[in-house]
Amino acid sequence: MSNQGIEAKRSIDKYSKSEWTAKDTGWMFSHIGTGIGAGLLYLPIAAGSGGIWPLFFMILVSGPMVFLTHRGLTRFCLSSQKPESDIGSIVRERFGEKVGHWLMLVCFLSMFPVLLLYTIGISNVTESFLLHQLEWEGELNRPLLVFILVVGMIALFCGSEQKLLKLISSLVFPLTVILLCMGLYLIPQWRMDFIQQEVMAIDVVKTFLLTLPVLVFSFYHAPICSSFAQSYRRRIPELHQCIAKTDKIHFKSSMILLMITLFFVLSCILALTPEQIEQARVQNLPTLSILANQPGNRFFSSLAPIIAFVAILTSFFGFFLGTIEVLNGFIGVGLEKFRPGQLTTPSFRPRRLSLFLVAFGCWIAGVGNWSVLMILDAIVAPMMAIILFFIPVIGLYNSNTLRQYRNTRNDLFVVVMGGVVVAGFLVSQVLK
């Protein structure tokens, strides 16, 4: 091992054993909060109709897939020569200006549609809660309801990093505890016939392929990785020490996210009938809302919509940060190209325009109530695969800075799983 490698190993050992701080906890919960909402929303819908074996295979691959991919993306974001670089600057630095601009577009397409999806989801959950639990009389004004929700969420997430991390921690920690308790609460309602259901081998493979893109989406917290990397690179300038610290946070957040979400999703699937799963798909509702609307389940009916609301809210946070960051980069590059020097003047700041465009797009989607699974199938899944599975591995082998982090077995697993995700997307399009 070279002297450089020995010094890097010492740095890694030092920060792998470093003291855990409140900031580390805040970012850990930010990862969990960003990923946990989608699992509550759509994974039971996608995975609930294929029997136990596809679900078993998904549980088997989800652990290494979630940890290795998000860890790799954060390492890629940390590898920039400039600590303050965002994801757009990094891809342009690594892949050149022309390719970098296309990859920025891919980043945007992997994030912004999800913001639209979460706006639709939180609008439907709120509307369902008002109509069923609060027994709202009269017709709801959906455009006004969506406007209040969008403006409220964006205003909530425009504070300082310290305040945001504190807010997310205060939301996500009780959310994980409640989800664990609710998963246990559903155990008496489990249907054992789901486990005994006979499924053909070809159907198992098909269900696994079709569900894998949704599985990736269900744990996806890549949009927050760039902001996460920036925050720690400013705090820990030495690259290898910074990687050791962020790796440690990723490991803990991945384990908690996987345990809570997989147990809760399994509990929901076993507690729902095939008819109820289909109802959730048709009505564009999360499974929590379907469970809440069951007669004679007053406790669940009161708590489930609130849990779904908080879960979507915390997921919205991560995708909001990522979308604004990429959109700022687009506007900044365009402004510098066509109006040099304008970017630095206080009269025009990219963030203001980004906030307006994001808010307007979310409002339009929420009012239109588009099919969330259609959005996921058509745009998000292949874009996520590119960002999460391929770019970090290519960047790893293009960077001498990250040479010591190459691991053929792990990197091959990530690339193969990325290929399977894309194959699942293509199969889903052919079968439609």
Summary of the structure (lengths in Angstrom):
residues: 432
radius of gyration: 21.6
end to end distance: 53.4
largest distance: 73.4
contacts: 1497
relative contact order: 0.20
helix: 82%
strand: 0%
